[in-house]
């Protein structure tokens, strides 16, 4: 079995069922090597975007925030939809993340598009801009509309949402 490189010849390696993971043990120390996260492969470009930081007095490359968000959003599947961590990161770091870059990497995923919609509805992201995702600054939440408008969507072709008709207050839109 091929495995990630390691400086220790005595390392023990295992390949779990996950296609994107190796596990390595050096004595009692377990290390997970994530080498192919869903939809966001670890490549030279990802390392170029990584930032050189000191973590507990050790200099290392740290994944860019945009890649962290994209990886989390692209890992979601039909039976594994959990926005808790993604929303927590977005809320805490919203002004430090280039949301256009995240949208560009993830917009093909229905789960990522749902995340952007949810984050907009919660006031974490502002829906303006090409990526539909400009950070809402704390204390600058959108004001609720003064007048409520009822919108009804009547699908004319249920399998094709773009062919739907909308009515606003009884008038065709």
C-alpha positions in Angstrom: 0.0 0.0 0.0 1.3 3.4 -0.9 1.3 5.9 2.0 2.2 9.5 2.8 5.8 10.1 3.5 7.1 10.2 7.0 10.4 10.8 8.6 10.1 7.8 10.8 10.7 4.3 9.4 8.8 2.7 12.3 5.5 4.4 11.6 2.4 2.2 11.3 -0.1 3.1 8.6 -3.7 2.2 8.0 -6.0 3.0 5.1 -9.6 3.4 6.5 -12.6 3.1 4.2 -12.7 6.9 3.6 -11.1 7.5 0.3 -9.5 10.8 1.4 -7.7 9.7 4.5 -4.7 7.8 5.9 -4.0 7.2 9.5 -0.5 7.0 10.9 0.8 6.0 14.3 4.2 6.9 15.7 4.1 5.1 19.1 1.0 6.4 20.8 0.6 9.4 18.6 -2.1 9.1 15.9 -2.1 11.5 12.9 -4.8 11.8 10.3 -3.6 12.7 6.8 -6.4 14.2 4.8 -5.0 14.2 1.3 -8.1 14.4 -0.9 -11.0 16.2 0.7 -14.3 16.1 -1.3 -14.3 18.4 -4.3 -11.2 20.3 -3.1 -8.0 18.4 -3.8 -4.9 19.2 -1.9 -2.6 20.5 -4.7 0.2 23.0 -5.1 -2.3 25.9 -5.5 -3.8 25.1 -2.0 -0.3 25.2 -0.5 0.4 28.5 -2.2 -2.8 29.9 -0.7 -1.8 28.6 2.8 -0.4 31.1 5.3 2.8 30.5 7.2 1.9 30.8 10.8 3.4 29.7 14.2 1.2 27.2 15.9 2.3 26.4 19.5 5.8 27.6 18.7 6.0 25.5 15.5 6.1 27.2 12.1 3.8 25.6 9.6 1.5 26.2 6.7 -2.1 26.8 7.7 -4.9 26.2 5.2 -6.5 29.4 3.9 -9.9 30.3 5.5 -11.5 30.1 2.0 -10.2 26.6 1.5 -11.4 25.5 5.0 -14.9 26.8 4.2 -15.0 25.3 0.7 -13.8 21.9 2.1 -16.4 21.9 4.8 -19.2 22.9 2.4 -18.1 20.4 -0.4 -17.9 17.5 2.1 -21.7 17.7 2.8 -23.8 14.9 1.4 -27.5 14.0 1.5 -27.1 12.0 4.8 -24.4 14.3 6.3 -25.9 17.8 6.3 -24.7 19.8 9.3 -24.2 23.5 9.0 -23.2 24.1 12.7 -19.5 24.3 12.2 -19.7 26.2 8.9 -22.1 28.8 10.4 -19.9 29.1 13.5 -16.8 29.8 11.4 -18.7 32.2 9.1 -20.1 34.2 12.0 -16.7 34.4 13.8 -14.5 35.1 10.7 -17.0 36.6 8.2 -14.9 39.8 7.5 -11.7 37.8 7.0 -13.0 35.4 4.4 -13.1 36.2 0.7 -16.7 35.0 0.1 -16.4 35.5 -3.6 -13.6 32.9 -3.7 -15.6 30.4 -1.5 -18.7 30.9 -3.8 -16.5 30.3 -6.9 -15.2 27.0 -5.5 -18.5 25.7 -4.1 -21.5 27.1 -6.1 -22.0 23.9 -8.0 -23.0 22.2 -4.7 -26.6 22.4 -3.6 -25.5 22.2 0.0 -23.1 25.1 -0.4 -25.8 27.2 -2.1 -28.1 26.4 0.8 -25.4 27.5 3.2 -25.1 30.9 1.5 -28.9 31.3 1.6 -29.1 30.3 5.3 -26.1 32.6 6.2 -27.9 35.5 4.4 -31.2 34.8 6.1 -29.4 34.7 9.5 -27.7 38.1 8.8 -24.2 36.6 8.7 -23.7 37.4 5.0 -25.2 40.2 2.9 -26.8 39.0 -0.3 -25.2 41.7 -2.5 -22.4 41.3 -4.9 -21.5 38.7 -7.6 -21.0 36.0 -5.1 -24.1 36.9 -3.1 -21.9 37.0 -0.1 -20.5 40.3 1.3 -19.9 40.2 5.0 -22.5 42.0 7.2 -20.6 44.0 9.7 -21.7 43.5 13.3 -24.4 46.1 14.2 -25.2 46.6 10.5 -27.9 44.0 10.1 -30.4 44.4 7.4 -33.6 46.2 8.4 -36.8 44.3 8.0 -39.0 45.5 5.2 -41.7 48.1 6.1 -44.3 46.3 4.0 -44.8 42.6 3.6 -45.3 41.1 0.2 -46.9 37.7 -0.4 -45.3 35.8 -3.2 -46.8 32.6 -4.6 -44.9 30.4 -6.9 -46.9 28.2 -9.3 -44.7 25.7 -11.1 -45.7 25.4 -14.8 -43.2 22.5 -15.2 -42.4 20.9 -11.8 -39.2 19.3 -13.0 -37.8 22.7 -14.2 -37.9 25.4 -11.5 -36.9 28.2 -13.9 -40.2 27.7 -15.8 -42.2 28.7 -12.7 -44.6 31.6 -12.6 -44.7 34.1 -9.8 -47.6 36.2 -8.6 -47.2 39.2 -6.3 -50.3 40.3 -4.5 -52.4 38.5 -7.2 -50.6 40.3 -10.1 -48.3 38.2 -12.5 -44.7 39.1 -11.9 
